[in-house]
Amino acid sequence: MKVWFITGASRGFGALVAERALANGDAVVATARDSKKIVERFGDRSNLLPVTLDVTDAAQARAAADEAVRKYGRIDVLLNNAGYGLLGAVEEASAEEIEALYRTNVFGLLAVTRAVLPHMRQERAGHIINISSVGGISSFSGWGVYGSTKFAIEGLSEALSMELAPLGIHVTVVEPGFFRTDFLDASSLVTSANKIADYHETSGAMRQTAIDANHNQPGNPDKLAEIIVDIGNLAKPPFRLPLGSDTVTRSERRITDSQAMLRQWRDVAVSTDFEPMGAAAWAG
């Protein structure tokens, strides 16, 4: 039996993963800003611990992790799923919108991870699964600030995987493309109120694209949830997991573009090193 600790478990990917883990007979610590929504969705189960958690509150995150360990003895898998989107050009986004987004998407993930890690280190085992995005691989107009939070998660996850591997703790960063959830609804997406006419053809067009794509996205969230539960049970899980045909296409394009850039600019790049010193120079 695995013990899952899932943030943002009342809806979206978090709820679907919790549902599958519970069906597998795993124990799930399901967190949300209002734990009543957890009970409303899943009912009263012996292998379910609903916990109220605002991920931006570090003290509350530590208390939630401690409660999970008191109940089940350990935390095997941490799924950092809580987060939301911000749509608008970089210049259009207000300071308040940007700061609020980072508090949840980045600082919230850090707070929960730092709360759970002492328990995993004590066991010398565990698996952290961080939900990133196709926007964490390659940015889109209108999604720059949101994408930057996912780029941050990518970098944090990569360093964590190096730091935790000797301790028997795995890290996986999941990069979903556009999946048919409520992500593009007002419940999960903030659209900057500020609109600048000069961005009409870029971020402005993306605002309309998001409206048209809502609940028409190509990705099947049930399949994603199933894969995440499977990954949580692997002895050797992957570090990076792109999910969705759109993520694969975007990843391949990013690799191709990076290779072309290196071919064109390699000589300039390496020319910035100091000239190597020969033996005569060392001899004086």
C-alpha positions in Angstrom: 0.0 0.0 0.0 1.3 3.4 -1.0 0.6 6.5 1.1 -0.1 9.5 -1.2 0.0 13.1 -0.2 -1.9 15.2 -2.9 -2.3 18.9 -3.0 -5.2 20.4 -4.9 -7.1 17.1 -4.6 -10.7 18.4 -4.7 -10.8 18.7 -8.5 -8.8 18.4 -11.7 -5.8 16.1 -12.0 -5.5 15.9 -8.2 -8.9 14.5 -7.7 -8.6 12.0 -10.5 -5.2 10.8 -9.2 -6.7 10.5 -5.7 -9.7 8.6 -7.0 -7.4 6.0 -8.8 -5.1 5.7 -5.8 -8.0 5.0 -3.5 -9.4 2.5 -5.9 -6.1 0.7 -5.9 -6.3 0.4 -2.1 -3.7 3.0 -1.4 -4.0 5.5 1.4 -4.5 9.1 0.3 -3.9 12.3 2.2 -6.1 14.6 0.1 -5.6 18.3 0.7 -7.5 21.3 -0.5 -8.2 24.8 0.8 -11.5 23.5 2.0 -11.4 19.8 3.1 -15.2 19.6 3.1 -14.9 19.5 -0.7 -12.8 16.4 -0.4 -15.4 14.7 1.7 -18.2 15.8 -0.7 -16.3 14.2 -3.6 -15.0 11.0 -2.1 -17.1 10.4 1.0 -15.9 8.8 4.3 -13.3 6.2 3.7 -10.8 4.4 6.0 -7.9 5.0 3.5 -8.7 8.7 3.0 -7.5 11.6 5.2 -9.0 14.9 4.1 -6.9 17.9 5.2 -7.4 21.6 4.9 -4.3 23.1 3.4 -3.5 26.4 1.8 -0.1 25.6 0.2 1.1 29.2 0.6 1.0 28.7 4.4 4.3 26.9 5.4 3.2 26.3 8.9 0.0 24.7 7.7 2.0 22.6 5.3 4.2 21.2 8.1 1.1 20.5 10.2 -0.5 18.6 7.3 2.6 16.5 6.7 2.9 15.7 10.4 -0.8 14.7 10.5 -0.3 12.4 7.6 2.6 10.6 9.2 0.7 10.3 12.5 -2.2 8.7 10.6 -0.3 6.4 8.2 3.2 6.3 9.5 4.9 7.6 6.4 4.4 9.5 3.1 5.5 7.5 0.0 4.4 9.8 -2.8 4.0 13.5 -2.8 2.0 14.9 -5.7 2.5 18.7 -5.9 -0.6 19.4 -8.1 -2.0 22.6 -6.6 -1.8 25.6 -8.9 -3.6 27.8 -11.4 -3.1 29.8 -14.6 -2.6 33.4 -15.5 -3.4 34.5 -19.0 -2.1 37.9 -20.3 0.9 39.5 -21.8 3.9 39.9 -19.5 3.3 43.7 -19.5 -0.4 43.3 -19.0 -0.1 41.3 -15.8 -0.2 43.3 -12.6 2.3 43.0 -9.8 -0.5 41.6 -7.6 -1.4 39.0 -10.1 2.2 37.9 -10.6 3.0 37.7 -6.9 -0.2 35.7 -6.1 0.6 33.3 -8.9 4.1 32.7 -7.6 2.9 32.3 -4.0 0.8 29.3 -5.1 2.6 27.8 -8.1 6.2 28.1 -6.8 6.4 29.1 -3.2 3.5 26.8 -2.3 5.2 23.8 -4.0 8.4 24.6 -2.1 6.5 24.9 1.2 4.9 21.5 0.9 8.0 19.8 -0.4 10.1 21.2 2.4 7.4 20.0 4.9 7.3 16.5 3.5 11.0 15.9 2.9 12.1 15.4 6.5 9.7 12.5 6.7 11.0 11.0 3.5 14.6 11.5 4.5 14.0 9.7 7.7 12.6 6.7 5.8 15.3 7.0 3.1 12.5 6.5 0.6 9.8 8.4 -1.3 8.8 9.9 -4.6 8.0 13.5 -5.3 5.9 14.2 -8.4 5.7 17.8 -9.5 3.1 18.9 -12.1 4.8 21.2 -14.6 3.3 22.0 -18.0 4.1 22.1 -21.7 4.6 25.8 -20.8 7.5 24.8 -18.7 9.3 23.4 -21.8 8.5 26.2 -24.2 6.7 29.5 -23.7 3.6 30.8 -25.5 2.5 34.4 -26.0 0.0 35.3 -23.3 1.3 32.6 -21.0 4.7 34.1 -20.1 4.2 34.7 -16.4 2.4 31.3 -15.9 5.1 29.6 -18.0 7.8 31.1 -15.8 6.4 29.5 -12.7 6.6 26.1 -14.5 10.1 26.8 -15.7 10.9 27.4 -12.0 9.4 24.0 -11.2 11.5 22.4 -13.9 14.7 23.8 -12.4 13.8 23.0 -8.8 12.9 19.5 -9.7 16.1 18.9 -11.6 18.2 20.0 -8.6 16.0 18.1 -6.2 16.5 14.9 -8.2 20.3 15.2 -7.8 20.2 16.1 -4.2 17.7 13.3 -3.2 18.9 10.4 -5.4 21.6 9.4 -2.8 18.9 9.3 -0.2 16.7 6.9 -2.0 14.1 9.5 -2.9 12.9 9.9 -6.5 11.7 13.0 -8.3 9.5 13.1 -11.4 8.4 16.3 -13.2 5.2 15.8 -15.3 4.7 18.0 -18.3 1.0 17.9 -19.4 -0.1 19.6 -22.6 -3.7 20.8 -22.9 -6.0 18.3 -21.2 -9.8 18.5 -21.0 -10.1 19.7 -17.5 -11.5 23.0 -16.0 -8.0 24.6 -16.3 -9.3 27.2 -18.8 -12.4 28.0 -16.6 -12.5 31.0 -14.3 -12.2 28.5 -11.4 -8.6 27.7 -12.4 -7.5 30.6 -14.7 -7.0 34.3 -14.0 -7.1 36.5 -17.0 -5.4 39.8 -16.6 -8.0 42.6 -16.5 -5.5 45.0 -18.1 -5.5 44.9 -21.9 -3.0 46.7 -24.1 -4.0 47.2 -27.8 -0.4 46.6 -29.1 -0.7 43.0 -27.9 -4.0 42.3 -29.7 -2.4 40.0 -32.3 -0.4 38.0 -29.7 -1.7 37.7 -26.2 -5.0 39.1 -27.3 -5.5 36.4 -29.8 -4.5 33.8 -27.2 -7.3 35.0 -24.9 -9.8 34.1 -27.6 -8.0 30.8 -28.3 -8.3 29.8 -24.6 -12.1 30.5 -24.7 -12.5 28.4 -27.9 -10.3 25.6 -26.5 -12.1 25.3 -23.2 -13.3 21.7 -22.8 -12.1 20.9 -26.3 -8.5 20.2 -25.4 -7.0 17.0 -26.9 -5.7 15.4 -23.7 -7.7 12.8 -21.8 -7.3 13.6 -18.0 -8.4 10.1 -17.0 -5.5 8.6 -18.9 -3.1 11.1 -17.4 -4.3 10.2 -13.9 -3.9 6.5 -14.6 -0.3 7.0 -15.8 0.6 9.1 -12.7 -0.6 6.4 -10.4 1.4 3.8 -12.3 4.5 6.1 -12.2 4.0 6.4 -8.4 4.4 2.6 -8.1 7.5 2.2 -10.2 10.8 1.3 -8.5 12.7 3.4 -11.0 10.4 6.2 -12.2 11.5 8.6 -15.0 12.7 12.1 -14.0 10.8 13.9 -16.8 7.5 12.7 -18.2 5.9 14.7 -21.1 2.2 13.8 -21.5 0.1 14.7 -24.5 0.8 14.7 -28.2 1.1 18.5 -28.1 3.8 18.3 -25.4 5.7 15.8 -27.5 5.5 18.0 -30.6 6.6 21.1 -28.6 9.5 19.2 -27.0 10.7 17.9 -30.4 10.6 21.4 -31.8 12.5 22.8 -28.8 15.2 20.2 -29.3 15.5 20.9 -33.0 15.7 24.7 -32.4 18.3 24.3 -29.7 20.5 22.0 -31.9 20.2 24.5 -34.8 21.2 27.4 -32.5 24.3 25.5 -31.2 25.4 24.7 -34.7 25.2 28.3 -35.8 26.6 29.9 -32.6 29.0 27.2 -31.2 32.2 29.0 -32.3 31.0 32.3 -30.7 29.9 30.5 -27.5 33.2 28.7 -26.9 35.3 31.7 -27.9 34.4 33.4 -24.5 36.7 31.0 -22.5 40.1 32.1 -21.4 42.9 31.0 -23.8 44.5 27.8 -22.4 47.9 28.4 -20.9 50.7 26.3 -22.3 53.6 24.6 -20.4 56.0 27.4 -21.2 53.7 30.0 -19.6 53.5 27.8 -16.4 57.3 27.5 -16.4 57.7 31.3 -16.4 
